[in-house]
Amino acid sequence: MTDAAALSVSALPAGALPRSRGYLATVRRRLRYDYVTLFFLLVILLIAGAAIFAPLLTPIDPLKTSMAFRLKPIGYRNFLLGTDELGRDMFSRLLHGGRMSLLMGVVPVAIASVIGSCLGVIAGYAGGKINTAIMRTVDVFYAFPSVLLAVAISGTMGGGVANGLLALTLVFIPPICRVSETATNQVRHLDFVDAARASGAAAYRIIFYHVLSNIAAPVFIYASSLISVSILLAAGLSFLGLGVTPPTPDWGQMLANLRQAIYVQPLVCALPGIAIFVTSLSFNMLSDGLRQAMDVKS
Amino acid sequence: MWLYIVRRILFVLPIAIGVSVVCFSLVYLAPGDPMQSLMPADASKADIEMLKHAYGFDQPIPIQYFRWLMRAASGDLGVSLQTNQPVFGEVMRSLYNTIIIAAGAVLLAFGFAVALGTLAAFHLGKPLDRLATGVSVLGVSVPNYWLGIVLIIVFAVQLGWLPATGMSARSADGFDPTQWDQLRYAILPIVTMGLVPLGVIMRSTRSAVAEVLAQDFIQMLYAKGLGTFAVVRHALRNALPQVLAVMGLQFGYLVGGSILIETIFTWPGTGFVLSKAILTRDIPLLQGTILVLSLCFVLTNLLVDLLQTAIDPRIERA
């Protein structure tokens, strides 16, 4: 009977059947007309480009201090955005600082996505005792508000980029694990998984071909919404003196150092915060747009 | 329902024990010997040995944990390295200050969020909805520690309406929110803190109310000839339990995550104690504060769950 059906389809003239678009093509089509999301994607690309090519975009050394030019206003001489409390060029520091902030925003979420979704898939697919062991451990970490957990880990271990990355990664593993466990659980009981198992597919094959491809979208969307949280948290840690070690420029740390100068140069002091705000807002909007385009329910 | 309540309360126990294990291990996470983290740097060798024995650091780790847990359960969280005061007392005093601003922030956010969220739900997809949704995205994207600085610049430095940081000297015996000269110090921290919950609560109000509005009985209410306000009342009553739950969780997050706001406003709450402990590497104080804050968070979650079961008769839990 299947042969007959296949024959009848191939017997039709080409173009008679509506060609169904693939999932990715549909997503791409939806995104192409979503100008708001595209705009914020462009903003993110600009910020990332500015951070990556910072040395090419500004000739001024972000670490060069000058006591004569401390806390100068925006547009003073060749200081495009003024200078900070040690006379360092703000424009150059903002560009270079973006490297750290973007790194701390994306890397922890990426690592946590890999580890968290592995744990979630294992817990969801295996079920039983393994599920209980993994998910109850995750519950314990859920009992800490994210800020508190990040501060607790990097506060006891001391500042520095590595400890900050570790703390943020640990913060994001539990929520991602939960999302992927839920998604795996839903997929696992669908008919096509049973069919695959009945036709003799091994567990790893079911997981890689059928489960992963079906939980990828929700996990990806959820992870993308965490990038903005991660940027805010990372800058917060630096703000508390727990992030990047000085003098490496970082937005959170610049904000903390300039706090003393709000009476002298309020506008210059607000700049690092604006940078954090715009970046986190753009990632939030991009994530929202992707969620709609990929049709994932929150 | 009673069975659910008992089960839900029992479920907290393993979580609380897990939380205590994490807090206990913090001392071992700190670089160097745990003894070094618990003692001032200039402590003599004999003193270290003595304290090592007194605190049981020569014992196996599970026994150390058990002893620590017993002491913590009786309210002994050790002594701060800096002030030599019991950690428990210091944390409890500051917890009150944190709860004051967190409660203020969540109530303020709730008021605005429910109004905006309901408006948005009634104008789904129209400009008003877009505006309200935009406000909520701004609320969750803005670094609130930066917003705090901006508010200080505007309202304390430029306009001089409100004090920039700290607390009134008259709050020394405990903050009294009914006195204006004490309350004015709390206004900027409360507003700053309220922005994130405003965004989150607004989003959930919008979707909860929109969900109710899509139901048939709303059509019936309109058909009966009820005005918009009466319909709003019906919709809100149905959406409120869900919104209240979100609000409770936000309160928990604020109490636990107050460190940045309190550092900016030098508000003497738990977050301020925490950042002080980090700066001075006062590990006992750090550990004790984190333990108390995370247990508060667990308890808040429990209360929210129980309250939701109590006020929403539609939820049937067995």
Interface residues (C-beta under 8 A of the other chain):
Chain A: R136 T137 D139 V140 F141 A143 F144 P145 S146 V147 L148 V151 A152 I153 G155 T156 M157 G158 S228 L232 A235 G236 F239 L240 G241 L242 L255 R259 I262 Y263 P266 C269 A270 P272 G273 I274 I276 F277 S280 L281 N284 M285 D288
Chain B: P14 I15 A16 G18 V19 V21 V22 C23 L26 V27 L29 A30 P31 S37 V137 L138 V140 S141 V142 P143 Y145 W146 L147 I149 V150 I152 I153 V157 Q158 G252 Y253 V255 G256 G257 I259 L260 T263 I264 L274 S275 A277 I278 L279 I283 L286 Q287 I290 L293 S294 F297 V298 N301
